[in-house]
Amino acid sequence: MTDFKDRQKGEEAKYAMDEETAFRVAARRNRLLGEWAAGLMDLTAEETDAYKKAVVQADFEEAGDEDVIRKLVGDLTQAGCDVDEAQVRAKLEEKAIEAKRQLMSES
């Protein structure tokens, strides 16, 4: 009986750790994505920092990545950048890989 409970606690701890890691990867990915978009929009360093935070915050609007993609496409279009949704999605995937690499190298 205790073996089952120990295994259950281990599974719960692993799940919690996996969720925390996924959150950290998504947040870092969004900051990297915001930095990329800010560069396209020629934002200043201060504006870039604020924009990266805004992109991270946008991810809390709904589950999934659509809220972040919608924000970036809208902001880039409004700024007159020639970027479409497919390019933003591709960059999102690229930045997700970069974020995972960065986090893995830190631990």
C-alpha positions, 0 to 999 in steps of 0.5 A: 500500500505504501509503495502505491502511495509513494509512486503516486506522490512521485507521479504528482511531483513529476507532473508539477515539475513538468508543468512548471517547466512548460510554463517557464519555457512558454514565458521565455519563448514569449519574451524572445518572440517579443524581442524579435517583434520589437526589433522589426518594429524598431522599438527603443530598448525601454519600449522593447522591455515593455513589449516583451512583458506585454507579449508574456501577459498576452499569453494569459488571455486564453489557453494555447498560443492563439492569443500571443499570435493574434497580438503579434500579428496585430501589432506588427501589421499596425506598425507597417511590418510585412509579416503574416501569421505563418511567419509569426507561427514559424518564429514562435516554434523557433523561439520555443526551441531556443527557450528550451535550449536556454533553460536546459543550459541553465540547469 
